[in-house]
Structures are given as structure tokens and as C-alpha cells.
Amino acid sequence: MSLETIINEQMKAAMKSGEKLRLETIRSIRAVIIEFSKTGTGKEMTPDEEINILNSLAKKRKDAIEMYANAGRTDLKEKEEEELQIIMEFLPKQMSADEMRDVIRDIMSENGFDKASDLGKLIGASVKQLKGKGDNKLIQQIAKELLGA
């Protein structure tokens, strides 16, 4: 089932149940999907493109959470956290830091990345393999830790 179909079904359910924040968040996801479909390509969205859209929305929420926390706006921070949780429901299950560390170690051994100068290559390969399964900042942090960079 495509993300658009799932979003439309979830939007109907949120309308029926009267969950305003959920409805608002799902509508924002739907708006981005509609915007994508109007780019003129005329093709269906691939699963990778769906993940990219959701990751982009999640990243915006994470940045806003950090900004509101620094400004002492707990009310807005909590709203963004709730929206982030709703967005995360549509993303593939996120890996734990330990699981990501194991995958990154495998990538290191497969490709012979063992020097600090290989950091960029390791991060690139790791982000590509773990796309949608983990936070890119955490991937970068683990890669630096494992290479001792």
C-alpha cells in the first residue's frame, strides 16, 4: 500500500475520532505528498522517496524541538514532539544505536575502512545502507567513534 493511501486512510480516521493534532500533522504530510506529485514527473512515488519525505518532516520537527527547548517554550516543544511521534509511525522501525553500530562495523570490515581519512566514505556508505532506519546524526556520531576520528 502506498504512503498516500495510508495517509488518506489515517486522515479519515483522525477526522472521525476528532484528534486535531493528529489530523493537522497528517494533513501536513499529505500536503508534501501532493506537492511532490505536482512536480510533473507523473510517476508513482518510490518507497525511498516516501522515506525521504518523512525523514525531512521528522528532521524539521527535531530541529524545532531543539529550538523551542533552548527558548524555554515547553508548550510548543511538546506539540512538536507529539507531531514527531505521529510522523515516526509512518517511517520504518528505527534501529537502536547498538544495531546501527553493528551494521557500521560490518560496512567498515567489508570495505576496509580503518583510518580517520575514511570517515566520509564510511558515513556515505552507512547512510545509504541505513536509509530510513536511523538518524543520520547518530550514524555520523557512531562512525566517528568507531574510526576514532
C-alpha positions as CSV (number, residue, x, y, z in Angstrom):
1,M,0.0,0.0,0.0
2,S,1.4,3.4,-0.9
3,L,2.1,6.1,1.6
4,E,-0.5,8.3,0.0
5,T,-3.2,5.7,0.5
6,I,-2.2,5.1,4.1
7,I,-2.1,8.8,4.8
8,N,-5.6,9.3,3.3
9,E,-7.0,6.4,5.5
10,Q,-5.3,7.8,8.6
11,M,-6.7,11.2,7.8
12,K,-10.2,9.9,7.6
13,A,-9.8,8.0,10.9
14,A,-8.4,11.2,12.6
15,M,-11.4,13.2,11.4
16,K,-13.8,10.7,12.7
17,S,-12.1,10.4,16.1
18,G,-11.7,14.2,16.4
19,E,-7.9,14.1,17.0
20,K,-7.0,17.6,16.0
21,L,-3.2,17.4,16.3
22,R,-3.1,14.1,14.5
23,L,-5.3,15.4,11.7
24,E,-3.2,18.5,11.4
25,T,0.1,16.5,11.2
26,I,-1.3,14.0,8.7
27,R,-2.6,16.9,6.6
28,S,0.9,18.4,6.5
29,I,2.3,15.0,5.4
30,R,-0.4,14.8,2.7
31,A,0.4,18.4,1.5
32,V,4.1,17.4,0.9
33,I,3.0,14.3,-1.0
34,I,0.6,16.3,-3.2
35,E,3.4,18.9,-3.8
36,F,5.7,16.1,-4.9
37,S,3.1,14.7,-7.3
38,K,2.7,18.1,-8.9
39,T,6.3,18.3,-9.8
40,G,5.3,17.0,-13.2
41,T,7.1,13.6,-13.3
42,G,3.8,11.8,-13.5
43,K,5.2,8.7,-11.8
44,E,4.4,7.0,-8.5
45,M,6.4,7.8,-5.5
46,T,9.1,5.2,-4.8
47,P,9.5,3.8,-1.2
48,D,12.8,5.7,-1.0
49,E,11.1,9.0,-1.9
50,E,8.4,8.3,0.7
51,I,11.1,7.7,3.3
52,N,12.9,10.9,2.3
53,I,9.8,13.0,2.6
54,L,9.0,11.6,6.0
55,N,12.6,12.0,7.2
56,S,12.6,15.6,6.0
57,L,9.4,16.3,8.0
58,A,10.8,14.5,11.1
59,K,14.1,16.5,10.9
60,K,12.1,19.7,10.8
61,R,10.3,18.7,13.9
62,K,13.5,17.6,15.7
63,D,15.1,21.0,14.9
64,A,12.0,22.8,16.1
65,I,12.0,20.8,19.3
66,E,15.6,21.7,20.0
67,M,14.9,25.4,19.2
68,Y,11.9,25.5,21.5
69,A,13.7,23.7,24.3
70,N,16.5,26.3,24.1
71,A,14.0,29.1,24.1
72,G,12.2,27.6,27.1
73,R,8.9,27.2,25.2
74,T,7.8,23.8,26.6
75,D,4.3,24.2,25.2
76,L,5.5,24.4,21.6
77,K,8.2,21.8,22.3
78,E,5.6,19.3,23.5
79,K,3.4,19.9,20.4
80,E,6.4,19.3,18.1
81,E,7.3,16.1,20.0
82,E,3.7,14.8,19.5
83,E,3.8,15.7,15.8
84,L,7.2,13.9,15.5
85,Q,5.7,10.8,17.1
86,I,2.9,10.8,14.6
87,I,5.4,11.2,11.7
88,M,7.6,8.4,13.0
89,E,4.6,6.0,12.9
90,F,4.8,6.1,9.1
91,L,8.6,5.5,8.9
92,P,10.2,2.1,9.0
93,K,11.1,0.9,12.5
94,Q,14.2,2.8,13.7
95,M,17.3,0.8,14.7
96,S,18.8,1.1,18.1
97,A,22.3,2.6,18.4
98,D,23.8,-0.9,19.1
99,E,22.1,-2.3,16.0
100,M,23.4,0.6,13.9
101,R,26.9,0.2,15.4
102,D,26.9,-3.5,14.3
103,V,25.9,-2.6,10.7
104,I,28.5,0.2,10.5
105,R,31.2,-2.2,11.8
106,D,30.2,-4.7,9.0
107,I,30.5,-1.9,6.5
108,M,33.9,-1.0,7.8
109,S,35.2,-4.6,7.5
110,E,33.6,-5.2,4.1
111,N,35.2,-2.0,2.6
112,G,38.4,-1.9,4.6
113,F,37.6,1.5,6.2
114,D,40.0,1.7,9.2
115,K,41.6,5.2,9.0
116,A,40.2,8.5,10.1
117,S,40.6,9.6,6.4
118,D,37.9,7.0,5.5
119,L,35.3,8.8,7.6
120,G,33.5,10.4,4.7
121,K,33.3,7.2,2.8
122,L,32.1,5.3,5.8
123,I,29.4,7.8,6.6
124,G,28.2,7.8,3.0
125,A,28.0,4.0,2.8
126,S,26.4,3.8,6.2
127,V,23.7,6.4,5.4
128,K,23.0,4.7,2.1
129,Q,22.6,1.3,3.8
130,L,20.7,2.5,6.8
131,K,18.4,4.9,4.9
132,G,15.2,5.5,6.9
133,K,16.2,3.1,9.7
134,G,18.2,5.6,11.8
135,D,19.0,9.2,12.4
136,N,21.9,10.4,10.2
137,K,23.4,12.4,13.1
138,L,23.6,9.2,15.1
139,I,25.1,7.4,12.2
140,Q,27.8,10.1,11.9
141,Q,28.5,10.0,15.6
142,I,28.9,6.2,15.6
143,A,31.1,6.3,12.5
144,K,33.4,8.9,14.2
145,E,33.5,6.9,17.4
146,L,34.4,3.6,15.5
147,L,37.2,5.2,13.4
148,G,38.5,7.3,16.4
149,A,38.1,10.5,14.3
